[in-house]
Every structure is written in structure tokens, then in C-alpha cells.
């Protein structure tokens, strides 16, 4: 099996490219050309496309500047609550209110069962952070290369369409952290930072990038290169830590293409409104126009409980200036685990942001 990227490079137009072209009302050759250039991705695990074990078949969508701005909804159970039934309700509400993709960020309960249940019932791409499952039964410092590859392959076999892999945070970047007001706010970033500190070694996801890519190639799982050093407050925006990691992510974009794997890049975070355009343009330059997937960004650190509004303002600007994929923020972002109603509010706010940006574009 090959990937959408490799087929596009070979001049092949896949059924998924045709579906996307019809959906976006653009020429299918434009879709192929943009995928071949690495500027468009179709996150579509071949098993999810086929409806694994009788489950719902994936309806392909494309992410990139040549098509409409897409939004993602984060859901997931925590150790304090929720179950696969409640997560399925969140998925259904996310799709109903316009999410183009959904990430399962579960950290509690039966992660394997929840993930399989969501994939079996999802018509939209499902993303995960495999690291979360790697530390369910062990502390982060006990993580081994074998465990990393085992979990990545298992989730690929389950039908996950895109993985957030925090491979861009290097050991040398940790020297920038003491300069920050808020340190590392990314869960994945903080876990890997601890692993590197305990072992005094390089990021294992960076060192295993080729091996991880080989697994993703087999199933056509797309990279969503994680930003473990995204700013968690305005004071840390656009700092040395953020941009040092971005430079490494740019390197990994080219490596993923060499290995035949589709790739997009994750971005900030909390960013003052006047710095958003610069951030988007810098990413495009460093990452050779790979699709940019941003969380907000939030344009103020104030107003908890209204983060869907403060972030949608930033998301609109981000999508105007270079982002292709907007990760929603719900009203409960800094307060609690979102419920179905919060998912709805986040999706509606971000559909507005994406539409407003598309009108401007």
C-alpha cells in the first residue's frame, strides 16, 4: 500500500482526490498537484477508508491552503471521568456542528476501547497522541523505543488517520525554558522533556523518526508534527524556544516527504494579535508551506470561560495569513473537561472563524 503523497508524486489520481475535488469544487489535478507539493494532505488511514471491522467508512477531506479552512474538535476521557459512550456523543455533536476532524486525547479509562469505538463510528478523520497510551502503565522515564514503535503500529492498525508526534523538541532546546514565564504547557512536550532530562539523551521520537515513518507509510497515517514548546501565555509567544522547535519541525517536514509520509505542522498557542501574521508567514517559510494546524491562537490570557471567543479571534487571523487547520478551543479550555455542549460551542465558534477567514481569502 502507498500513500496519497506518493501516488500524487507518481501522477496518480486516487478516488480520495476525486472526492475532495468534488467537495471543494476545484479541479482534481489541482488536488493532486498540491498533495505532490506537500501543501495539501488527505488524512485517511487505508483501514478507516475501508470501514475496518464493519465500522463507518471515512469520508475523505483535504487540509491545505488550496481548499477551505478546516476545523478540528478535541475530545477525550480523563482519569476523573467520561466513558466511551460519552465520548461517542461528543464525536457525534462535533460532526453535527461542523468538525472536519476529531482528535481523541483520552488519558483515562480504557484508552484502547475508546479509540476503537470512536474510529468505528467516525465519518471524519480521527487523530491521536500515541504518547498518551505509552505511559498508561508506566512512568515516562521507563518509556523504551520498542514501546514507542509498538503503540504507534497498534494505533495505525486500529485505523487512526493522523498522529501528533512531538519529534521537534530537542534536548538542546531545554536551555531556553528557564527564560519563560510559563515553561512548557504542552503535555506531550513536558513528558518528553522529563524523559530527556532523566536520561540525558536526545528525544526518542526524533531519533526514531524513520522507524515511526515506516509504520505510518504502511497505513497512510499522516503526521501532525506536535509543537511541544508552544507558548502557554502571551509573554512566551514568539520566543527562542518556540522558534528553535519550529526550525526542527521544518527539517522533519522534508524528512517525512523523503519517506513518503503526508505531513502537517502544529503551531501556537497564546500569541498577541499583532504577532499572528508573522508567525504564520514564518511557519510557511520554514516548513515549505506544509499545512499549518494551530490551536487558536488565543489573543489574550484573560477571560477563562470564554476561551472559544478569545481563540476564535486569533484563529480567524491565523487562517487569513497562512493556517489551514484550526483546532477549536472550548469555553472550558482552562477550567474542566469539555462536555457535549462545550464541544458544540467550540465547533460553532470555529466554523465562524474558518468561514470568515475563507471569505477574506
C-alpha positions as CSV (number, residue, x, y, z in Angstrom):
1,X,0.0,0.0,0.0
2,X,1.2,3.5,-0.8
3,X,0.3,7.0,0.5
4,X,-1.7,9.7,-1.1
5,X,1.5,11.7,-1.3
6,X,3.5,9.0,-3.2
7,X,0.6,8.4,-5.5
8,X,0.3,12.1,-6.2
9,X,4.0,12.3,-7.0
10,X,3.6,9.4,-9.4
11,X,0.8,11.3,-11.2
12,X,-1.9,9.0,-10.0
13,X,-5.4,10.5,-9.1
14,X,-6.9,8.5,-6.3
15,X,-10.6,8.1,-5.5
16,X,-10.0,10.2,-2.4
17,X,-8.5,13.0,-4.5
18,X,-11.6,12.9,-6.7
19,X,-13.9,13.0,-3.7
20,X,-12.0,16.0,-2.3
21,X,-12.1,17.8,-5.6
22,X,-15.9,17.4,-5.9
23,X,-16.4,18.5,-2.3
24,X,-14.2,21.6,-2.7
25,X,-15.4,22.4,-6.3
26,X,-11.8,22.5,-7.6
27,X,-10.0,20.6,-10.4
28,X,-8.8,17.2,-9.3
29,X,-5.5,17.9,-10.9
30,X,-5.1,20.8,-8.6
31,X,-5.7,18.5,-5.7
32,X,-3.1,16.1,-7.0
33,X,-0.5,18.8,-7.6
34,X,-1.0,20.3,-4.2
35,X,-0.6,16.9,-2.5
36,X,2.5,16.2,-4.5
37,X,4.0,19.6,-3.4
38,X,3.3,18.7,0.2
39,X,0.9,21.6,0.6
40,X,-2.2,19.5,0.9
41,X,-2.9,16.4,2.9
42,X,-5.8,13.9,3.0
43,X,-5.6,12.2,6.4
44,X,-7.0,8.8,5.5
45,X,-5.8,5.6,7.1
46,X,-6.5,2.9,4.5
47,X,-8.2,0.8,7.1
48,X,-10.6,3.6,8.1
49,X,-11.3,4.3,4.5
50,X,-12.4,0.7,4.1
51,X,-14.6,0.7,7.2
52,X,-12.5,-1.5,9.5
53,X,-14.4,-4.5,11.0
54,X,-17.7,-3.2,9.6
55,X,-17.3,0.3,11.0
56,X,-18.2,3.6,9.4
57,X,-16.2,4.4,6.3
58,X,-14.1,7.5,6.3
59,X,-15.3,10.4,4.2
60,X,-12.0,11.9,2.9
61,X,-11.3,15.6,3.4
62,X,-8.3,17.7,2.5
63,X,-6.3,20.2,4.6
64,X,-4.3,22.9,3.0
65,X,-4.4,26.5,1.6
66,X,-5.8,25.4,-1.8
67,X,-9.1,24.3,-0.1
68,X,-11.5,25.7,2.5
69,X,-10.2,26.1,6.1
70,X,-10.9,23.0,8.2
71,X,-11.5,22.7,11.9
72,X,-10.7,20.0,14.5
73,X,-12.5,19.1,17.7
74,X,-10.6,17.7,20.6
75,X,-12.4,15.2,22.8
76,X,-11.3,12.5,25.2
77,X,-11.9,10.9,28.6
78,X,-9.8,11.8,31.6
79,X,-8.9,9.7,34.7
80,X,-11.6,11.7,36.5
81,X,-14.5,10.9,34.2
82,X,-16.2,10.1,31.0
83,X,-16.5,6.8,29.1
84,X,-16.7,5.6,25.5
85,X,-20.5,6.3,25.4
86,X,-20.0,9.9,26.4
87,X,-17.0,10.3,24.1
88,X,-19.1,9.0,21.2
89,X,-21.8,11.6,22.0
90,X,-19.1,14.3,21.8
91,X,-17.9,12.9,18.5
92,X,-21.5,13.0,17.1
93,X,-22.0,16.5,18.3
94,X,-18.7,17.6,16.9
95,X,-19.6,16.2,13.4
96,X,-23.1,17.6,13.6
97,X,-21.8,21.1,14.3
98,X,-19.1,21.1,11.6
99,X,-15.9,19.5,12.8
100,X,-13.9,18.2,9.8
101,X,-11.7,16.0,12.1
102,X,-11.7,14.9,15.7
103,X,-8.8,14.1,18.0
104,X,-9.2,11.6,20.7
105,X,-7.0,12.9,23.6
106,X,-8.2,10.4,26.2
107,X,-5.9,10.0,29.2
108,X,-8.2,7.9,31.4
109,X,-10.4,4.8,31.1
110,X,-9.9,2.1,28.6
111,X,-8.0,4.1,26.0
112,X,-7.8,1.3,23.5
113,X,-11.5,0.6,23.7
114,X,-12.5,4.3,23.5
115,X,-10.3,4.8,20.5
116,X,-11.6,1.8,18.6
117,X,-15.2,2.8,19.4
118,X,-14.7,6.3,18.0
119,X,-12.9,5.2,14.8
120,X,-15.7,2.6,14.2
121,X,-18.3,5.4,14.4
122,X,-16.5,8.3,12.8
123,X,-17.0,9.5,9.2
124,X,-14.3,12.2,9.8
125,X,-10.5,11.6,10.3
126,X,-9.5,10.6,13.8
127,X,-6.2,11.8,15.3
128,X,-4.4,10.8,18.5
129,X,-1.3,11.5,20.5
130,X,0.2,8.0,20.8
131,X,2.4,9.1,23.7
132,X,-0.6,9.2,26.0
133,X,-1.1,5.5,25.6
134,X,2.6,4.7,26.0
135,X,2.6,5.8,29.6
136,X,-0.7,4.3,30.9
137,X,1.0,1.5,32.8
138,X,4.5,3.1,33.4
139,X,6.2,6.4,34.2
140,X,7.5,8.4,31.2
141,X,11.1,7.7,32.2
142,X,10.6,4.0,31.6
143,X,9.5,4.5,28.0
144,X,11.6,2.5,25.5
145,X,12.0,2.6,21.7
146,X,10.3,-0.8,21.5
147,X,7.2,0.5,23.4
148,X,7.0,3.6,21.1
149,X,7.0,1.6,17.9
150,X,4.6,-1.0,19.4
151,X,2.0,1.6,20.3
152,X,2.4,3.5,17.0
153,X,1.8,0.4,15.0
154,X,-1.1,-0.7,17.1
155,X,-2.9,2.6,16.7
156,X,-2.2,2.6,13.0
157,X,-3.8,-0.9,12.8
158,X,-6.8,0.5,14.6
159,X,-7.4,3.0,11.8
160,X,-6.1,6.3,13.3
161,X,-5.7,8.8,10.4
162,X,-3.2,11.2,11.9
163,X,-0.7,11.2,14.8
164,X,0.6,14.1,16.8
165,X,4.2,13.1,17.3
166,X,6.4,15.5,19.4
167,X,9.6,14.9,17.5
168,X,10.7,18.5,17.1
169,X,11.5,19.2,20.8
170,X,15.3,18.5,21.1
171,X,17.5,18.3,24.2
172,X,19.3,21.5,23.2
173,X,16.0,23.4,23.3
174,X,15.6,22.8,27.0
175,X,18.1,25.6,27.7
176,X,15.5,28.1,26.6
177,X,12.8,27.0,29.0
178,X,14.1,28.8,32.2
179,X,13.7,32.1,30.3
180,X,9.9,31.5,30.1
181,X,7.2,32.8,32.4
182,X,5.2,29.6,31.9
183,X,7.7,26.9,31.0
184,X,6.2,24.0,28.9
185,X,2.4,23.9,28.7
186,X,2.2,21.1,26.3
187,X,1.5,17.7,28.0
188,X,3.4,15.8,25.4
189,X,6.2,18.3,25.4
190,X,6.6,18.2,29.2
191,X,6.6,14.4,29.2
192,X,9.4,14.2,26.6
193,X,11.3,17.0,28.4
194,X,11.3,14.9,31.5
195,X,12.4,11.8,29.6
196,X,15.4,13.7,28.1
197,X,16.3,15.2,31.4
198,X,16.2,11.9,33.3
199,X,18.2,10.0,30.7
200,X,20.3,12.9,29.5
201,X,19.6,11.7,25.9
202,X,18.0,13.1,22.7
203,X,14.3,13.0,22.1
204,X,13.5,9.3,21.3
205,X,10.7,10.3,18.8
206,X,13.3,12.4,16.9
207,X,15.8,9.5,16.9
208,X,13.1,7.0,15.8
209,X,11.6,9.3,13.2
210,X,12.4,7.0,10.3
211,X,11.1,3.9,12.0
212,X,7.9,5.6,13.0
213,X,7.5,6.9,9.4
214,X,7.9,3.4,8.1
215,X,4.9,2.3,10.1
216,X,2.8,5.3,9.1
217,X,3.7,4.7,5.4
218,X,2.2,1.2,5.6
219,X,-1.2,2.6,6.6
220,X,-1.0,6.1,5.2
221,X,-1.2,7.7,8.6
222,X,-0.4,11.4,8.3
223,X,2.0,13.3,10.6
224,X,0.8,16.2,12.7
225,X,4.1,17.3,14.0
226,X,3.5,18.4,17.5
227,X,4.6,21.7,19.0
228,X,5.8,20.7,22.5
229,X,7.1,24.2,23.1
230,X,4.1,26.2,22.1
231,X,3.6,29.3,24.2
232,X,1.2,28.9,27.1
233,X,0.9,32.7,27.7
234,X,1.4,35.8,25.7
235,X,4.7,36.6,27.4
236,X,6.3,33.4,25.9
237,X,5.0,33.9,22.4
238,X,7.5,34.0,19.5
239,X,10.4,33.3,21.8
240,X,13.6,31.4,21.2
241,X,12.1,28.1,22.4
242,X,9.1,28.2,20.1
243,X,11.2,29.1,17.0
244,X,14.0,26.6,17.8
245,X,11.5,23.8,17.8
246,X,9.8,25.3,14.6
247,X,13.2,25.0,12.8
248,X,13.4,21.3,13.7
249,X,9.8,20.8,12.6
250,X,10.8,22.3,9.2
251,X,13.6,19.7,9.0
252,X,11.1,16.9,9.8
253,X,8.7,18.1,7.1
254,X,11.4,17.4,4.5
255,X,12.3,14.1,6.1
256,X,8.7,13.0,6.1
257,X,8.4,13.8,2.4
258,X,11.6,11.8,1.7
259,X,10.0,8.9,3.5
260,X,6.7,9.2,1.6
261,X,4.5,10.2,4.5
262,X,1.9,13.0,4.5
263,X,2.7,15.8,7.0
264,X,1.2,18.9,8.6
265,X,2.7,21.0,11.4
266,X,1.2,22.2,14.6
267,X,1.5,25.7,15.9
268,X,0.8,28.1,18.8
269,X,-0.8,28.6,21.4
270,X,-1.1,32.0,23.0
271,X,0.0,34.8,20.6
272,X,-0.7,38.5,20.7
273,X,-2.9,39.5,17.8
274,X,-0.1,41.7,16.2
275,X,2.3,38.7,16.1
276,X,0.0,36.2,14.3
277,X,0.7,37.2,10.8
278,X,4.5,37.0,11.4
279,X,4.1,33.6,13.0
280,X,2.1,32.2,10.1
281,X,4.5,33.5,7.4
282,X,7.5,32.2,9.4
283,X,6.0,28.7,9.5
284,X,5.2,28.7,5.8
285,X,8.8,29.7,5.0
286,X,10.5,27.3,7.5
287,X,8.1,24.3,6.7
288,X,7.9,24.8,3.0
289,X,4.2,25.5,3.1
290,X,3.2,22.3,4.8
291,X,-0.4,22.7,6.1
292,X,-0.3,24.6,9.5
293,X,-2.5,23.3,12.3
294,X,-3.0,25.9,15.0
295,X,-4.6,25.9,18.5
296,X,-6.4,29.2,18.4
297,X,-4.2,31.1,18.9
298,X,-5.6,32.8,22.0
299,X,-5.0,36.6,21.7
300,X,-5.3,37.2,25.5
301,X,-4.5,35.3,28.7
302,X,-7.7,36.7,30.3
303,X,-11.4,35.7,30.2
304,X,-11.3,32.0,31.3
305,X,-14.7,30.5,30.4
306,X,-14.7,32.5,27.1
307,X,-11.7,30.9,25.5
308,X,-13.8,29.9,22.5
309,X,-14.1,33.6,21.8
310,X,-10.6,34.8,22.6
311,X,-9.2,32.0,20.5
312,X,-11.6,32.3,17.6
313,X,-10.4,35.9,17.1
314,X,-6.8,34.6,16.7
315,X,-7.9,31.6,14.6
316,X,-9.5,33.9,12.1
317,X,-6.4,35.9,11.7
318,X,-4.2,32.8,11.5
319,X,-6.4,31.3,8.8
320,X,-6.2,34.5,6.8
321,X,-2.4,34.6,7.0
322,X,-1.4,31.0,6.5
323,X,-3.1,28.4,8.7
324,X,-5.1,25.6,7.0
325,X,-6.5,23.7,10.0
326,X,-7.9,25.3,13.2
327,X,-8.0,23.3,16.4
328,X,-11.0,24.5,18.3
329,X,-10.9,25.8,21.9
330,X,-14.0,25.3,24.1
331,X,-15.3,27.6,26.8
332,X,-13.9,25.1,29.4
333,X,-10.4,25.0,28.0
334,X,-8.7,26.2,31.2
335,X,-11.4,25.0,33.6
336,X,-12.5,21.4,33.1
337,X,-13.1,18.5,30.8
338,X,-15.4,19.7,28.0
339,X,-18.9,18.2,27.8
340,X,-21.0,17.8,24.7
341,X,-22.4,21.3,25.0
342,X,-18.9,22.7,25.2
343,X,-18.0,20.8,22.0
344,X,-20.9,22.4,20.3
345,X,-19.9,25.9,21.4
346,X,-16.3,25.3,20.3
347,X,-17.3,24.0,16.9
348,X,-19.7,26.8,16.2
349,X,-17.1,29.4,17.1
350,X,-14.5,27.8,14.9
351,X,-16.8,27.3,11.9
352,X,-17.5,31.0,12.1
353,X,-13.7,31.7,12.3
354,X,-12.9,29.4,9.4
355,X,-15.7,30.9,7.2
356,X,-14.7,34.5,8.0
357,X,-11.2,33.7,7.0
358,X,-12.2,32.0,3.8
359,X,-14.3,35.0,2.9
360,X,-11.3,37.2,3.4
361,X,-9.1,34.9,1.4
